[in-house]
Amino acid sequence: MNLKKIVAAGVAAVCAVSMAACGGSDSSSGVTDLTYDQIKLGETGKDIKASIKFYNGRTDMGLDSYPGKNWKSYIADFNKLYPNIKVEAQTDTNYADNALTRLQGGDWGDIMMIPSVDKSELENYFISYGSLDTMQKQVKLASEKAYDGKSYGVATDGQTSGVVYNKAIFKKAGITKLPTTPEEFIADLKLIKEKTDAIPLYTNYAAGFTMGAWDAYIGTTATGDTKYMNQKLVHTKAPFKDPGDGTHAYNVYKILYDAVADGLTEDDYSTTDWESSKSMINNGQIATMVLGAWAVTQMQQAGDNADDIGYMPFPISINGKQYASMGGNYSMGINKKSSKDNQEAAMIFVKWLTEESGYAMNEGGIPIKYGDTDLPSIYEDFKDVTMEPDEDSLEGEEDLFTEVNSDSELGINSNGNKRVQAIVEHAANKDKSYDDIMKEWNDAWYKAMQDDDAEAKY
């Protein structure tokens, strides 16, 4: 057992002795018996009087100037049905980091967008919405925040991974068919540079989180295998090697390296700006950005050319077919330390936001209510794409990926921003080859697998 695992074991022991010290529930907390499936909106909880806090990372929706529907508007709609449940939406500009700190301290309110924690720890911080079997009949992706047969989170919406693009720029460059391979995508970026004044691919390097976004494409999207991300990756000795067929993680990140090395990105990556990039792609100064579907509505709302903003499948094909991983956006968890009334009020608000508010469709997301097959218009280019969620981890290995990912210090889908930023830096400075970068990643991954006793099967 390595040092990190020894420390983790020690923390777990301390938590077992004093849950309150680790942000969990103490014996005085009144955990509700109400489950998600029992709630009948407009009837359940009509007598509850409560003031609850919803801690989240959507700072844009906290502004009166937000061009879409903001939190104030959603809460006003909720209060038409539940006037005695007051909801405060508290937003945080550095949510990914601060949420984990506040979670462990317990001072975050009643509902939060669950940060990156081991599944085995979910019960220490959050109440259960009900059994996983029952929740899977209520909402999609219920298993993403589930452990030991119970579900602890409800996704705000479903997301796929693709590329935001400006249709007018593509037309001006003479591109009539969307790219389906890395080679076609790079060729299109070169056409855009040659025939337009737009930046072909905007890295958004300086924002950080936009770099980590590249990690979302290495699962089903790049492999066509729904078992890859949560079952096979942790048992793959060299997941970043070149498979030779234009697929897998190697070819995902290579698009970024090649685009920078070939001068197909902004002139100075260090001066990129996230907020201004929204209006830049809207008005035709940027042609493409590699981001999740959540970004599309923000780009559409950033100027007068909403109809020019499209969303294309990521340019990788497996045996001639394209895939897109479907996963949840942040999931909403309810504080185990809140009062019983607040827990019930919080669960009612979560169900309302999920089933009645229209939030998912408004934000360009896939509705989470089970059986709802509607898709927002941004997915018009995904008609021939297979969109599937990644399968769950194997039983007994629920936390193995988290351990290997942490010990490798790669931070895949978990604050690995600097790792992907380094691709941009080395490609721009021409001081390290792409294959050398991938070798370093493979070495770090395999060492962590060995440290954590993850068998190399692939």
SULVEN-V53720 format. One record per residue. RES is the residue in three letters. PHI is phi in radians with two decimals (NA if undefined). Layout:
# SULVEN-V53720
res=RES phi=PHI
res=RES phi=PHI
This chain:
# SULVEN-V53720
res=MET phi=NA
res=ASN phi=-1.43
res=LEU phi=-1.05
res=LYS phi=-1.08
res=LYS phi=-1.25
res=ILE phi=-1.13
res=VAL phi=-1.09
res=ALA phi=-1.06
res=ALA phi=-1.12
res=GLY phi=-1.13
res=VAL phi=-1.08
res=ALA phi=-1.05
res=ALA phi=-1.14
res=VAL phi=-1.08
res=CYS phi=-1.08
res=ALA phi=-1.11
res=VAL phi=-1.33
res=SER phi=-2.43
res=MET phi=-1.08
res=ALA phi=-1.08
res=ALA phi=-1.18
res=CYS phi=-1.83
res=GLY phi=1.48
res=GLY phi=-1.58
res=SER phi=-1.47
res=ASP phi=-1.76
res=SER phi=-1.17
res=SER phi=-1.52
res=SER phi=-1.26
res=GLY phi=-1.67
res=VAL phi=-1.44
res=THR phi=-1.18
res=ASP phi=-1.61
res=LEU phi=-1.17
res=THR phi=-2.06
res=TYR phi=-0.97
res=ASP phi=-1.22
res=GLN phi=-1.39
res=ILE phi=-1.32
res=LYS phi=-1.92
res=LEU phi=-1.03
res=GLY phi=1.63
res=GLU phi=-2.07
res=THR phi=-1.09
res=GLY phi=1.39
res=LYS phi=-1.13
res=ASP phi=-1.65
res=ILE phi=-1.29
res=LYS phi=-2.05
res=ALA phi=-2.68
res=SER phi=-2.11
res=ILE phi=-2.11
res=LYS phi=-2.02
res=PHE phi=-1.96
res=TYR phi=-1.60
res=ASN phi=-2.67
res=GLY phi=-1.74
res=ARG phi=-1.51
res=THR phi=-1.09
res=ASP phi=-1.08
res=MET phi=-1.34
res=GLY phi=-1.49
res=LEU phi=-1.69
res=ASP phi=-1.13
res=SER phi=-1.45
res=TYR phi=-1.00
res=PRO phi=-1.22
res=GLY phi=-1.64
res=LYS phi=-1.48
res=ASN phi=-1.66
res=TRP phi=-1.05
res=LYS phi=-1.02
res=SER phi=-1.20
res=TYR phi=-1.07
res=ILE phi=-1.12
res=ALA phi=-1.08
res=ASP phi=-1.15
res=PHE phi=-1.08
res=ASN phi=-1.25
res=LYS phi=-1.17
res=LEU phi=-1.65
res=TYR phi=-2.29
res=PRO phi=-1.17
res=ASN phi=-1.66
res=ILE phi=-1.86
res=LYS phi=-1.56
res=VAL phi=-2.11
res=GLU phi=-1.92
res=ALA phi=-1.62
res=GLN phi=-1.85
res=THR phi=-1.86
res=ASP phi=-2.49
res=THR phi=-1.24
res=ASN phi=-2.04
res=TYR phi=-1.09
res=ALA phi=-0.95
res=ASP phi=-1.47
res=ASN phi=-1.21
res=ALA phi=-1.09
res=LEU phi=-1.17
res=THR phi=-1.11
res=ARG phi=-1.23
res=LEU phi=-1.04
res=GLN phi=-1.20
res=GLY phi=-1.45
res=GLY phi=1.49
res=ASP phi=-1.70
res=TRP phi=-2.48
res=GLY phi=1.88
res=ASP phi=-2.00
res=ILE phi=-2.21
res=MET phi=-2.48
res=MET phi=-1.38
res=ILE phi=-1.13
res=PRO phi=-1.37
res=SER phi=-1.34
res=VAL phi=-2.32
res=ASP phi=-1.05
res=LYS phi=-1.03
res=SER phi=-1.17
res=GLU phi=-1.64
res=LEU phi=-0.98
res=GLU phi=-1.17
res=ASN phi=-1.30
res=TYR phi=-2.03
res=PHE phi=-2.19
res=ILE phi=-1.44
res=SER phi=-1.48
res=TYR phi=-1.42
res=GLY phi=2.51
res=SER phi=-1.15
res=LEU phi=-1.08
res=ASP phi=-1.01
res=THR phi=-1.23
res=MET phi=-1.13
res=GLN phi=-1.18
res=LYS phi=-1.62
res=GLN phi=-1.80
res=VAL phi=-2.40
res=LYS phi=-1.35
res=LEU phi=1.11
res=ALA phi=-1.09
res=SER phi=-1.36
res=GLU phi=-1.08
res=LYS phi=-2.14
res=ALA phi=-2.23
res=TYR phi=-2.73
res=ASP phi=0.93
res=GLY phi=1.42
res=LYS phi=-2.17
res=SER phi=-1.85
res=TYR phi=-2.01
res=GLY phi=-2.57
res=VAL phi=-2.10
res=ALA phi=-1.13
res=THR phi=-1.15
res=ASP phi=-2.97
res=GLY phi=-1.63
res=GLN phi=-2.36
res=THR phi=-2.11
res=SER phi=-1.98
res=GLY phi=-2.64
res=VAL phi=-2.30
res=VAL phi=-1.33
res=TYR phi=-2.50
res=ASN phi=-1.72
res=LYS phi=-1.07
res=ALA phi=-1.13
res=ILE phi=-1.18
res=PHE phi=-1.07
res=LYS phi=-1.15
res=LYS phi=-1.10
res=ALA phi=-1.42
res=GLY phi=1.45
res=ILE phi=-1.54
res=THR phi=-1.89
res=LYS phi=-2.32
res=LEU phi=-1.17
res=PRO phi=-1.22
res=THR phi=-2.14
res=THR phi=-2.39
res=PRO phi=-1.00
res=GLU phi=-1.10
res=GLU phi=-1.14
res=PHE phi=-1.15
res=ILE phi=-1.08
res=ALA phi=-1.09
res=ASP phi=-1.19
res=LEU phi=-1.09
res=LYS phi=-1.17
res=LEU phi=-1.09
res=ILE phi=-1.09
res=LYS phi=-1.13
res=GLU phi=-1.28
res=LYS phi=-1.92
res=THR phi=-2.38
res=ASP phi=-1.70
res=ALA phi=-1.36
res=ILE phi=-1.28
res=PRO phi=-1.03
res=LEU phi=-2.33
res=TYR phi=-1.68
res=THR phi=-1.32
res=ASN phi=0.96
res=TYR phi=-0.91
res=ALA phi=-1.17
res=ALA phi=-1.24
res=GLY phi=1.43
res=PHE phi=-1.06
res=THR phi=-1.23
res=MET phi=-1.39
res=GLY phi=-1.05
res=ALA phi=-1.05
res=TRP phi=-1.09
res=ASP phi=-1.09
res=ALA phi=-1.18
res=TYR phi=-1.75
res=ILE phi=-1.56
res=GLY phi=-1.56
res=THR phi=-1.00
res=THR phi=-0.99
res=ALA phi=-1.69
res=THR phi=-2.10
res=GLY phi=1.26
res=ASP phi=-2.09
res=THR phi=-1.20
res=LYS phi=-1.53
res=TYR phi=-1.11
res=MET phi=-1.13
res=ASN phi=-1.77
res=GLN phi=-2.10
res=LYS phi=-1.68
res=LEU phi=-0.97
res=VAL phi=-1.22
res=HIS phi=-1.97
res=THR phi=-1.77
res=LYS phi=-1.12
res=ALA phi=-2.36
res=PRO phi=-1.21
res=PHE phi=-1.86
res=LYS phi=-1.39
res=ASP phi=-1.42
res=PRO phi=-1.36
res=GLY phi=1.47
res=ASP phi=-2.23
res=GLY phi=1.35
res=THR phi=-2.11
res=HIS phi=1.11
res=ALA phi=-1.00
res=TYR phi=-0.88
res=ASN phi=-1.46
res=VAL phi=-1.18
res=TYR phi=-1.25
res=LYS phi=-1.15
res=ILE phi=-1.01
res=LEU phi=-1.13
res=TYR phi=-1.04
res=ASP phi=-1.14
res=ALA phi=-1.10
res=VAL phi=-1.20
res=ALA phi=-1.08
res=ASP phi=-1.57
res=GLY phi=1.23
res=LEU phi=-1.82
res=THR phi=-2.14
res=GLU phi=-1.05
res=ASP phi=-1.13
res=ASP phi=-2.33
res=TYR phi=-1.06
res=SER phi=-1.26
res=THR phi=-1.82
res=THR phi=-1.12
res=ASP phi=-2.45
res=TRP phi=-1.05
res=GLU phi=-1.09
res=SER phi=-1.26
res=SER phi=-1.12
res=LYS phi=-1.12
res=SER phi=-1.28
res=MET phi=-1.14
res=ILE phi=-1.31
res=ASN phi=-1.15
res=ASN phi=-1.69
res=GLY phi=1.61
res=GLN phi=-1.46
res=ILE phi=-2.20
res=ALA phi=-1.65
res=THR phi=-2.50
res=MET phi=-2.51
res=VAL phi=-1.55
res=LEU phi=-2.60
res=GLY phi=-1.20
res=ALA phi=-1.07
res=TRP phi=-1.01
res=ALA phi=-1.40
res=VAL phi=-1.06
res=THR phi=-1.11
res=GLN phi=-1.14
res=MET phi=-1.22
res=GLN phi=-1.16
res=GLN phi=-1.48
res=ALA phi=-1.57
res=GLY phi=-3.09
res=ASP phi=-1.61
res=ASN phi=-2.08
res=ALA phi=-0.99
res=ASP phi=-1.19
res=ASP phi=-1.42
res=ILE phi=-1.55
res=GLY phi=-2.13
res=TYR phi=-2.39
res=MET phi=-1.90
res=PRO phi=-1.09
res=PHE phi=-1.09
res=PRO phi=-1.35
res=ILE phi=-2.37
res=SER phi=-2.17
res=ILE phi=-2.01
res=ASN phi=0.92
res=GLY phi=1.42
res=LYS phi=-2.11
res=GLN phi=-1.81
res=TYR phi=-2.26
res=ALA phi=-2.51
res=SER phi=-1.14
res=MET phi=-1.89
res=GLY phi=-2.39
res=GLY phi=-1.41
res=ASN phi=-1.25
res=TYR phi=-0.89
res=SER phi=-1.72
res=MET phi=-1.61
res=GLY phi=-2.01
res=ILE phi=-1.96
res=ASN phi=-1.10
res=LYS phi=-1.18
res=LYS phi=-1.61
res=SER phi=-1.23
res=SER phi=-1.19
res=LYS phi=-1.03
res=ASP phi=-1.09
res=ASN phi=-1.15
res=GLN phi=-1.11
res=GLU phi=-1.21
res=ALA phi=-1.10
res=ALA phi=-1.12
res=MET phi=-1.15
res=ILE phi=-1.11
res=PHE phi=-1.13
res=VAL phi=-1.06
res=LYS phi=-1.15
res=TRP phi=-1.12
res=LEU phi=-1.09
res=THR phi=-1.33
res=GLU phi=-1.90
res=GLU phi=-2.12
res=SER phi=-1.39
res=GLY phi=1.39
res=TYR phi=-0.96
res=ALA phi=-1.02
res=MET phi=-1.14
res=ASN phi=-1.07
res=GLU phi=-1.71
res=GLY phi=1.29
res=GLY phi=-1.80
res=ILE phi=-1.52
res=PRO phi=-1.00
res=ILE phi=-1.60
res=LYS phi=-1.02
res=TYR phi=-1.07
res=GLY phi=1.61
res=ASP phi=-1.40
res=THR phi=-1.76
res=ASP phi=-1.14
res=LEU phi=-2.24
res=PRO phi=-1.17
res=SER phi=-1.10
res=ILE phi=-1.12
res=TYR phi=-1.63
res=GLU phi=-1.09
res=ASP phi=-1.53
res=PHE phi=-1.85
res=LYS phi=-1.03
res=ASP phi=-1.80
res=VAL phi=-1.80
res=THR phi=-1.48
res=MET phi=-1.84
res=GLU phi=-2.43
res=PRO phi=-1.33
res=ASP phi=-1.18
res=GLU phi=-1.24
res=ASP phi=-1.22
res=SER phi=-1.08
res=LEU phi=-1.19
res=GLU phi=-1.02
res=GLY phi=1.57
res=GLU phi=-2.09
res=GLU phi=-1.02
res=ASP phi=-1.89
res=LEU phi=-1.13
res=PHE phi=-1.06
res=THR phi=-1.04
res=GLU phi=-1.15
res=VAL phi=-1.14
res=ASN phi=-1.08
res=SER phi=-1.22
res=ASP phi=-1.21
res=SER phi=-1.34
res=GLU phi=1.08
res=LEU phi=-1.52
res=GLY phi=1.09
res=ILE phi=-1.14
res=ASN phi=0.97
res=SER phi=-2.66
res=ASN phi=1.04
res=GLY phi=-1.54
res=ASN phi=-1.04
res=LYS phi=-1.14
res=ARG phi=-1.06
res=VAL phi=-1.35
res=GLN phi=-1.02
res=ALA phi=-1.10
res=ILE phi=-1.05
res=VAL phi=-1.08
res=GLU phi=-1.07
res=HIS phi=-1.21
res=ALA phi=-1.18
res=ALA phi=-1.25
res=ASN phi=-1.47
res=LYS phi=0.96
res=ASP phi=-1.92
res=LYS phi=-2.72
res=SER phi=-1.28
res=TYR phi=-1.09
res=ASP phi=-1.12
res=ASP phi=-1.16
res=ILE phi=-1.09
res=MET phi=-1.13
res=LYS phi=-1.11
res=GLU phi=-1.09
res=TRP phi=-1.14
res=ASN phi=-1.06
res=ASP phi=-1.09
res=ALA phi=-1.14
res=TRP phi=-1.16
res=TYR phi=-1.17
res=LYS phi=-1.07
res=ALA phi=-1.14
res=MET phi=-1.00
res=GLN phi=-1.14
res=ASP phi=-1.11
res=ASP phi=-1.78
res=ASP phi=1.00
res=ALA phi=-1.58
res=GLU phi=-1.13
res=ALA phi=-1.47
res=LYS phi=-1.80
res=TYR phi=-2.25
